[in-house]
């Protein structure tokens, strides 16, 4: 295999050798821990809030840090894997992932935990493209489709059962065990890879676009910090406006840097010029904001409104995440049989329908059945959409760009999710606090001081200070206030999903009005 990573006992084209199967198992485990860590902590956020006595806006960076760093570094990770060898880079990434997982497990405060998640994001960004390259190289050309199916299918399973694993570990042991679990899995994957996968001989001398990587990473970090802090500082605060302005300048600078870098650019000009690829990335960017926001806020709705345990909240997400995982495995055959337009169109339509249903049905009086319908539609839609849009994007470019294309698409997926989380958190916090103030005023007739409002807002996040203040009230008054807090939380989630539904419909329109009208891959590549 030229430029690839061969296994130690290659079989014929019709039957996979035992060594190849073991290598694929190792690759699957690597993908699993990366994907699992995107969703496993969502149901554990209330426990982390309680342990460190922080609000939901702060603890959200446990999710954002991992997603943002992973999304911004994955393309560079692919370049590094080409330069130094996929097997070697996989080892480096796995070691980083395991070491920072151990640090996260022992984190004494939120700052250390977020720093550990940054390190895990770097490790994962090295692992993922290396895994992608090794998986394709381990299989004969006639089975290349199996490689893509394995990566996306296992990633779907990891995302699907992440909340269940996270909920079970948090309730039975501690949220820290979510991090501990990564260490032996990463170690086993490294051991099998060391035994069954050979290091490549032909390494690339291609240089990394450090300037482009730094510009886009800094731009997105500033954007997310601005979105997060705008809730506390206000949207007209000079610091928020300054961060937004600098972020915009960096994004414009990134475009100029990429143009000057030419073929060495983080995203080369011929990739950007491809209409189908651009449309696919824009659709992924938009709809990933929807998926990640749903994975964050629905479990919290289950826990804080329906009084679910963390395990029950994880189980409650199964209609969406199991449907996502199962549908991902059949999306490839459907794509081959029906074509991109039908499968991507159906997937994006279901994502929009599911989001609209959640926006309508979620509220103070909603039960599980109300939420499950929207979750199921969202899950099936995502399962059809992600594998199909990835295939459409990769096949839109020359074969020599396939690995790069896959990395860029995933970068847009994670970046879209991170931006979506920042925006949805800002919307939820602002909306729920406003609704809580309105309800307290209308239901009790009380006029609260600034300090009392701050304590009351803390009750939305479940801080210790808010719990202590409520405990000092008479039982009847505390019960009334807690009911108003719950109603405000539910209404805040409802408002958030109304915005998410608009974004989902916009993603559907991009898919059917732009992506679906692009030339077929054969003509685009010919």
C-alpha positions as CSV (number, residue, x, y, z in Angstrom):
1,X,0.0,0.0,0.0
2,X,1.6,3.2,-1.1
3,X,1.9,5.8,1.6
4,X,-0.3,3.8,3.8
5,X,-0.1,1.9,7.1
6,X,-0.1,-1.9,6.5
7,X,-1.1,-4.4,9.0
8,X,1.3,-7.2,10.0
9,X,-0.5,-10.0,8.2
10,X,-2.4,-8.8,5.1
11,X,-5.1,-11.0,3.7
12,X,-6.6,-11.2,0.3
13,X,-9.2,-8.8,-1.0
14,X,-12.1,-11.0,-0.1
15,X,-11.2,-12.0,3.4
16,X,-9.8,-9.9,6.2
17,X,-6.8,-11.4,8.0
18,X,-6.9,-11.8,11.8
19,X,-4.2,-9.1,12.2
20,X,-6.3,-6.7,10.1
21,X,-9.4,-7.4,12.2
22,X,-7.4,-6.7,15.4
23,X,-6.1,-3.5,13.9
24,X,-9.7,-2.4,13.1
25,X,-10.7,-3.2,16.6
26,X,-8.0,-1.0,17.9
27,X,-9.0,1.8,15.6
28,X,-12.6,1.4,16.6
29,X,-11.7,1.7,20.3
30,X,-9.7,4.9,19.6
31,X,-12.7,6.4,17.7
32,X,-15.0,5.3,20.6
33,X,-13.2,7.1,23.4
34,X,-12.9,10.3,21.3
35,X,-16.7,10.2,20.4
36,X,-17.8,9.1,23.8
37,X,-16.1,12.1,25.5
38,X,-18.2,14.5,23.4
39,X,-21.5,13.3,25.1
40,X,-20.7,11.4,28.3
41,X,-20.1,14.5,30.4
42,X,-23.3,16.2,29.4
43,X,-25.4,14.3,32.0
44,X,-22.6,14.8,34.6
45,X,-22.6,18.6,34.3
46,X,-25.0,19.1,37.3
47,X,-22.7,16.9,39.4
48,X,-19.7,18.9,38.4
49,X,-21.6,22.1,39.1
50,X,-22.3,20.9,42.6
51,X,-18.8,19.6,43.3
52,X,-17.1,22.9,42.3
53,X,-20.1,25.2,43.1
54,X,-20.1,26.9,39.7
55,X,-22.8,28.0,37.4
56,X,-23.9,26.4,34.1
57,X,-22.2,29.0,32.0
58,X,-18.8,28.3,33.6
59,X,-19.1,24.5,33.6
60,X,-20.1,24.6,29.9
61,X,-16.5,25.2,29.1
62,X,-15.8,21.6,30.1
63,X,-17.7,20.7,26.9
64,X,-16.6,23.7,24.9
65,X,-12.8,23.4,25.5
66,X,-12.7,19.8,24.2
67,X,-14.9,20.4,21.2
68,X,-13.3,23.7,20.2
69,X,-9.7,22.5,20.5
70,X,-10.5,19.2,18.7
71,X,-12.3,21.0,15.9
72,X,-9.6,23.6,15.4
73,X,-6.6,21.1,15.5
74,X,-8.0,18.2,13.5
75,X,-6.9,19.4,10.1
76,X,-3.4,20.2,11.4
77,X,-3.4,16.8,13.0
78,X,-4.0,15.2,9.6
79,X,-1.0,17.2,8.1
80,X,1.2,16.1,11.0
81,X,0.2,12.5,10.5
82,X,1.2,12.7,6.9
83,X,4.5,14.2,7.8
84,X,5.6,12.0,10.7
85,X,3.6,8.8,10.1
86,X,0.0,7.9,11.2
87,X,1.1,5.1,13.6
88,X,3.6,7.3,15.4
89,X,1.1,10.3,15.6
90,X,-1.6,7.9,16.8
91,X,0.7,6.9,19.7
92,X,1.5,10.5,20.6
93,X,-2.2,11.5,20.5
94,X,-3.3,8.5,22.5
95,X,-0.7,9.2,25.2
96,X,-1.8,12.8,25.4
97,X,-5.4,11.7,25.6
98,X,-4.8,9.2,28.4
99,X,-2.5,11.5,30.4
100,X,-4.9,14.4,30.3
101,X,-7.8,12.1,31.1
102,X,-6.0,11.1,34.3
103,X,-5.4,14.7,35.1
104,X,-9.1,15.4,34.5
105,X,-10.0,12.6,36.9
106,X,-7.9,14.1,39.6
107,X,-8.8,17.8,38.9
108,X,-9.1,19.8,42.2
109,X,-11.1,22.6,40.6
110,X,-12.9,23.6,37.4
111,X,-9.8,25.4,35.9
112,X,-7.7,22.2,36.0
113,X,-10.6,20.2,34.6
114,X,-11.0,22.6,31.7
115,X,-7.2,22.6,31.1
116,X,-7.3,18.8,31.0
117,X,-10.1,18.9,28.4
118,X,-7.9,21.2,26.3
119,X,-5.1,18.5,26.4
120,X,-7.6,15.8,25.6
121,X,-8.8,17.8,22.6
122,X,-5.2,18.0,21.3
123,X,-4.7,14.3,21.7
124,X,-8.0,13.5,20.0
125,X,-7.2,15.8,17.1
126,X,-4.0,13.8,16.5
127,X,-5.7,10.4,17.0
128,X,-8.7,10.9,14.7
129,X,-7.0,11.6,11.3
130,X,-4.3,9.0,12.1
131,X,-7.0,6.5,12.7
132,X,-8.8,7.5,9.5
133,X,-5.7,7.0,7.5
134,X,-4.7,3.7,9.1
135,X,-8.2,2.3,8.8
136,X,-8.4,3.0,5.0
137,X,-4.9,1.6,4.6
138,X,-5.7,-1.6,6.5
139,X,-8.4,-2.5,4.0
140,X,-8.2,-3.4,0.3
141,X,-9.6,-0.9,-2.2
142,X,-12.7,-3.1,-2.7
143,X,-13.6,-2.7,0.9
144,X,-12.9,1.0,1.3
145,X,-16.5,1.7,2.1
146,X,-16.1,-0.5,5.2
147,X,-13.5,2.0,6.5
148,X,-15.8,5.0,6.4
149,X,-18.7,2.9,7.8
150,X,-16.6,1.7,10.7
151,X,-15.4,5.2,11.6
152,X,-18.8,6.9,11.4
153,X,-20.7,4.0,12.8
154,X,-18.5,3.5,15.9
155,X,-18.5,7.3,16.4
156,X,-22.2,7.2,16.3
157,X,-22.3,4.4,18.9
158,X,-19.8,6.3,21.1
159,X,-22.0,9.4,20.9
160,X,-25.1,7.4,21.5
161,X,-24.1,5.6,24.7
162,X,-22.0,8.4,26.0
163,X,-24.8,9.8,28.1
164,X,-25.7,6.4,29.4
165,X,-22.1,5.6,30.4
166,X,-21.7,9.0,31.9
167,X,-24.9,8.8,33.8
168,X,-24.2,5.3,35.2
169,X,-20.7,6.2,36.3
170,X,-21.7,9.5,37.8
171,X,-24.5,7.9,39.8
172,X,-22.7,4.7,40.9
173,X,-19.2,6.1,41.4
174,X,-18.4,9.7,40.4
175,X,-18.2,11.8,37.2
176,X,-14.4,11.4,37.6
177,X,-14.7,7.8,36.4
178,X,-15.7,9.0,33.0
179,X,-12.1,10.2,32.6
180,X,-10.6,7.1,34.3
181,X,-12.3,4.8,31.8
182,X,-10.4,6.4,28.9
183,X,-7.0,5.3,30.2
184,X,-7.2,1.5,29.9
185,X,-9.1,1.8,26.6
186,X,-6.4,4.1,25.1
187,X,-3.7,1.8,26.4
188,X,-5.2,-1.3,24.8
189,X,-5.7,0.5,21.5
190,X,-2.0,1.5,21.5
191,X,-0.8,-2.0,22.4
192,X,-2.8,-3.6,19.5
193,X,-1.7,-0.9,17.1
194,X,2.0,-1.4,18.1
195,X,1.6,-5.2,17.5
196,X,-0.5,-5.2,14.4
197,X,0.2,-2.0,12.4
198,X,3.5,-1.1,10.7
199,X,4.9,2.4,10.6
200,X,4.8,4.0,7.1
201,X,8.1,4.3,5.1
202,X,7.0,7.2,2.8
203,X,6.6,10.4,4.9
204,X,5.5,13.7,3.5
205,X,7.6,16.9,3.7
206,X,4.6,19.1,3.6
207,X,4.7,22.1,6.0
208,X,2.1,23.0,8.5
209,X,0.2,26.3,8.1
210,X,0.9,27.6,11.6
211,X,-0.3,31.1,10.9
212,X,-3.6,30.0,9.6
213,X,-4.2,27.6,12.4
214,X,-3.4,30.2,15.0
215,X,-5.7,32.8,13.4
216,X,-8.8,30.7,13.1
217,X,-8.3,29.1,16.6
218,X,-7.9,32.5,18.2
219,X,-10.9,33.9,16.3
220,X,-13.2,31.1,17.5
221,X,-11.9,31.2,21.1
222,X,-12.6,35.0,21.3
223,X,-16.0,34.5,19.7
224,X,-17.0,31.8,22.3
225,X,-15.7,33.8,25.3
226,X,-17.6,36.8,24.1
227,X,-20.8,34.8,23.7
228,X,-20.4,33.3,27.2
229,X,-19.5,36.5,29.0
230,X,-22.1,38.6,27.3
231,X,-24.7,37.0,29.6
232,X,-22.9,38.5,32.7
233,X,-21.4,41.6,31.2
234,X,-24.1,42.6,28.8
235,X,-24.0,42.6,25.0
236,X,-23.0,46.3,24.9
237,X,-20.1,45.8,27.3
238,X,-16.8,47.1,25.9
239,X,-15.0,43.9,26.6
240,X,-17.6,41.8,24.7
241,X,-17.6,44.2,21.7
242,X,-13.8,44.2,21.7
243,X,-13.6,40.4,21.6
244,X,-16.2,40.2,18.9
245,X,-14.3,42.8,16.8
246,X,-10.9,41.1,17.3
247,X,-12.5,37.8,16.4
248,X,-13.9,39.3,13.1
249,X,-10.5,40.8,12.3
250,X,-8.8,37.4,12.9
251,X,-11.3,35.7,10.6
252,X,-10.6,38.1,7.8
253,X,-6.9,37.7,8.5
254,X,-7.3,34.0,8.2
255,X,-8.8,34.4,4.7
256,X,-5.8,36.5,3.6
257,X,-3.3,34.1,5.2
258,X,-4.8,31.2,3.4
259,X,-4.7,33.0,0.1
260,X,-1.0,33.8,0.5
261,X,-0.2,30.3,1.7
262,X,-1.5,28.7,-1.5
263,X,-1.2,24.9,-1.5
264,X,0.4,25.0,2.0
265,X,-2.8,26.6,3.4
266,X,-4.7,25.0,6.2
267,X,-7.7,24.9,3.8
268,X,-6.2,25.0,0.2
269,X,-7.8,27.2,-2.4
270,X,-9.0,24.4,-4.7
271,X,-10.9,23.0,-1.7
272,X,-12.6,26.3,-1.0
273,X,-13.4,26.8,-4.6
274,X,-15.4,23.6,-4.8
275,X,-19.1,24.5,-4.6
276,X,-20.3,21.1,-3.3
277,X,-17.6,21.0,-0.7
278,X,-18.5,24.5,0.5
279,X,-22.2,23.7,0.7
280,X,-21.6,20.5,2.6
281,X,-19.4,22.3,5.1
282,X,-21.9,25.1,5.6
283,X,-24.7,22.6,6.1
284,X,-22.6,20.6,8.6
285,X,-21.6,23.8,10.5
286,X,-25.3,24.9,10.8
287,X,-26.8,21.6,11.8
288,X,-24.0,20.6,14.2
289,X,-25.1,23.6,16.3
290,X,-28.5,21.9,16.5
291,X,-27.2,18.5,17.4
292,X,-24.8,19.6,20.1
293,X,-27.3,21.9,21.7
294,X,-29.9,19.2,21.9
295,X,-27.4,16.8,23.5
296,X,-26.6,19.4,26.2
297,X,-30.1,20.8,27.1
298,X,-32.4,17.8,26.8
299,X,-30.6,15.8,29.6
300,X,-30.6,18.8,31.8
301,X,-34.3,19.2,31.2
302,X,-34.8,15.6,32.2
303,X,-32.9,16.0,35.4
304,X,-34.1,19.4,36.6
305,X,-37.7,19.3,35.3
306,X,-38.7,15.6,35.3
307,X,-36.5,14.8,38.3
308,X,-34.6,12.1,36.5
309,X,-31.4,10.7,37.9
310,X,-28.3,10.9,35.8
311,X,-28.8,7.3,34.6
312,X,-32.4,8.0,33.8
313,X,-31.4,11.1,31.9
314,X,-28.9,9.1,29.9
315,X,-31.6,6.5,29.1
316,X,-34.0,9.3,28.1
317,X,-31.6,10.3,25.4
318,X,-31.6,6.9,23.7
319,X,-34.5,7.7,21.3
320,X,-32.2,10.2,19.6
321,X,-28.7,8.8,20.1
322,X,-29.6,5.1,19.4
323,X,-31.5,6.2,16.3
324,X,-28.5,8.2,15.3
325,X,-26.1,5.3,15.7
326,X,-28.3,2.7,14.0
327,X,-29.2,4.9,11.1
328,X,-25.5,5.8,10.6
329,X,-24.7,2.2,9.7
330,X,-27.4,2.1,7.0
331,X,-26.9,5.6,5.6
332,X,-24.0,4.4,3.3
333,X,-26.1,1.7,1.4
334,X,-29.0,4.2,1.1
335,X,-26.6,6.8,-0.3
336,X,-25.3,4.4,-2.9
337,X,-28.8,3.3,-3.8
338,X,-30.8,6.6,-3.7
339,X,-28.1,9.2,-4.1
340,X,-27.0,12.2,-2.1
341,X,-30.0,14.5,-2.8
342,X,-32.6,12.2,-1.4
343,X,-30.7,10.9,1.7
344,X,-29.3,14.3,2.7
345,X,-32.6,16.0,2.0
346,X,-34.5,13.5,4.1
347,X,-31.9,13.7,6.9
348,X,-32.0,17.5,7.1
349,X,-35.8,17.6,6.8
350,X,-36.1,15.2,9.8
351,X,-33.6,17.3,11.8
352,X,-35.7,20.4,11.2
353,X,-38.9,18.5,12.1
354,X,-37.4,17.2,15.3
355,X,-36.2,20.6,16.3
356,X,-39.6,22.2,15.6
357,X,-41.3,19.5,17.7
358,X,-39.0,20.0,20.6
359,X,-39.5,23.8,20.4
360,X,-43.3,23.3,20.5
361,X,-43.6,20.4,23.0
362,X,-40.9,21.2,25.6
363,X,-42.2,23.3,28.5
364,X,-43.0,23.3,32.2
365,X,-45.8,20.7,31.7
366,X,-44.0,18.4,29.2
367,X,-43.4,14.8,29.9
368,X,-41.0,12.3,28.4
369,X,-43.4,11.2,25.6
370,X,-43.6,14.8,24.4
371,X,-39.8,15.1,24.2
372,X,-39.2,11.6,22.8
373,X,-41.0,12.2,19.5
374,X,-38.8,15.2,18.6
375,X,-35.7,13.3,19.8
376,X,-36.5,10.3,17.6
377,X,-36.9,12.5,14.5
378,X,-33.7,14.3,15.3
379,X,-31.8,11.1,15.8
380,X,-32.9,9.5,12.5
381,X,-32.2,12.7,10.7
382,X,-28.7,13.1,12.1
383,X,-27.9,9.4,11.3
384,X,-28.9,9.9,7.7
385,X,-27.3,13.3,7.4
386,X,-23.7,13.1,8.8
387,X,-22.4,10.0,6.9
388,X,-24.0,11.1,3.7
389,X,-22.9,14.7,3.8
390,X,-19.3,13.5,4.6
391,X,-19.3,11.2,1.6
392,X,-20.7,14.0,-0.6
393,X,-17.9,16.4,0.6
394,X,-15.1,13.9,0.3
395,X,-16.1,12.7,-3.2
396,X,-16.5,16.2,-4.4
397,X,-12.7,16.7,-4.4
398,X,-9.8,14.9,-6.0
399,X,-8.9,11.6,-4.5
400,X,-5.6,13.0,-3.3
401,X,-7.6,15.4,-1.0
402,X,-9.8,12.7,0.6
403,X,-8.1,12.6,4.0
404,X,-7.9,16.4,4.1
405,X,-11.5,16.8,3.1
406,X,-12.7,14.4,5.8
407,X,-10.7,16.3,8.4
408,X,-12.0,19.7,7.3
409,X,-15.6,18.4,7.4
410,X,-15.1,17.2,10.9
411,X,-13.6,20.5,11.8
412,X,-16.7,22.3,10.7
413,X,-18.9,19.8,12.6
414,X,-17.1,20.4,15.9
415,X,-16.7,24.1,15.3
416,X,-20.4,24.4,14.6
417,X,-21.2,22.4,17.7
418,X,-18.9,24.6,19.8
419,X,-20.4,27.9,18.5
420,X,-23.9,26.4,18.9
421,X,-23.2,25.6,22.5
422,X,-21.9,29.1,23.1
423,X,-24.9,30.7,21.5
424,X,-27.5,28.4,23.0
425,X,-26.0,28.8,26.5
426,X,-26.1,32.6,26.2
427,X,-29.8,32.4,25.0
428,X,-30.8,30.0,27.7
429,X,-29.1,31.9,30.6
430,X,-30.5,35.2,29.5
431,X,-34.0,33.9,28.7
432,X,-34.4,31.8,31.9
433,X,-33.2,34.6,34.2
434,X,-35.6,37.1,32.5
435,X,-38.5,34.6,32.8
436,X,-37.7,33.9,36.5
437,X,-37.7,37.6,37.3
438,X,-41.1,38.0,35.5
439,X,-42.6,35.0,37.2
440,X,-41.5,36.1,40.7
441,X,-42.9,39.6,40.2
442,X,-46.2,38.4,38.7
443,X,-46.8,35.5,41.1
444,X,-45.6,36.9,44.4
445,X,-45.7,40.7,43.9
446,X,-42.2,40.9,45.4
447,X,-39.6,43.4,44.3
448,X,-36.1,41.9,44.7
449,X,-32.8,43.6,45.4
450,X,-29.9,43.1,43.1
451,X,-28.4,40.6,45.6
452,X,-31.6,38.6,45.8
453,X,-31.9,38.5,42.1
454,X,-28.3,37.1,41.8
455,X,-29.1,34.4,44.4
456,X,-32.3,33.5,42.6
457,X,-30.5,33.3,39.3
458,X,-28.0,31.0,41.0
459,X,-30.9,28.6,41.7
460,X,-31.3,28.0,38.0
461,X,-27.7,26.5,38.1
462,X,-28.2,24.8,41.4
463,X,-25.4,26.6,43.2
464,X,-24.8,26.0,46.9
465,X,-25.4,29.7,47.7
466,X,-28.9,29.5,46.2
467,X,-29.7,26.2,47.9
468,X,-28.7,27.7,51.3
469,X,-30.8,30.8,50.7
470,X,-33.9,28.7,49.8
471,X,-33.3,26.5,52.8
472,X,-33.6,29.6,55.1
473,X,-37.1,30.4,53.7
474,X,-40.3,29.0,55.2
475,X,-41.2,25.7,53.6
476,X,-44.2,27.1,51.7
477,X,-42.3,30.0,50.3
478,X,-39.3,27.9,49.4
479,X,-41.6,25.5,47.6
480,X,-43.3,28.3,45.6
481,X,-39.9,29.8,44.7
482,X,-38.6,26.4,43.6
483,X,-41.6,25.8,41.4
484,X,-41.0,29.2,39.8
485,X,-37.4,28.3,39.3
486,X,-38.3,25.0,37.6
487,X,-40.9,26.7,35.3
488,X,-38.3,29.4,34.4
489,X,-35.7,26.7,33.6
490,X,-38.2,24.9,31.3
491,X,-39.3,28.1,29.6
492,X,-35.6,29.0,29.1
493,X,-35.0,25.6,27.4
494,X,-38.1,26.1,25.3
495,X,-36.9,29.5,24.1
496,X,-33.5,28.0,23.3
497,X,-35.1,25.3,21.2
498,X,-37.2,27.9,19.3
499,X,-33.9,29.5,18.2
500,X,-32.4,26.0,17.5
501,X,-35.4,25.2,15.3
502,X,-34.9,28.3,13.2
503,X,-31.2,27.3,12.7
504,X,-32.3,23.7,11.8
505,X,-34.7,25.0,9.1
506,X,-31.9,27.2,7.8
507,X,-29.7,24.2,7.5
508,X,-32.4,22.3,5.6
509,X,-32.7,25.2,3.2
510,X,-29.0,25.2,2.5
511,X,-29.1,21.5,1.9
512,X,-32.0,21.6,-0.6
513,X,-31.3,24.9,-2.3
514,X,-27.5,24.8,-2.5
515,X,-26.0,21.4,-1.7
516,X,-28.6,19.4,-3.6
517,X,-28.1,21.5,-6.7
518,X,-24.4,21.0,-7.0
519,X,-23.0,18.7,-9.7
520,X,-22.7,15.0,-9.0
521,X,-19.2,13.8,-7.7
522,X,-18.3,12.3,-11.0
523,X,-18.8,15.5,-12.9
524,X,-17.3,17.6,-10.1
525,X,-14.2,15.5,-10.1
526,X,-13.9,15.0,-13.8
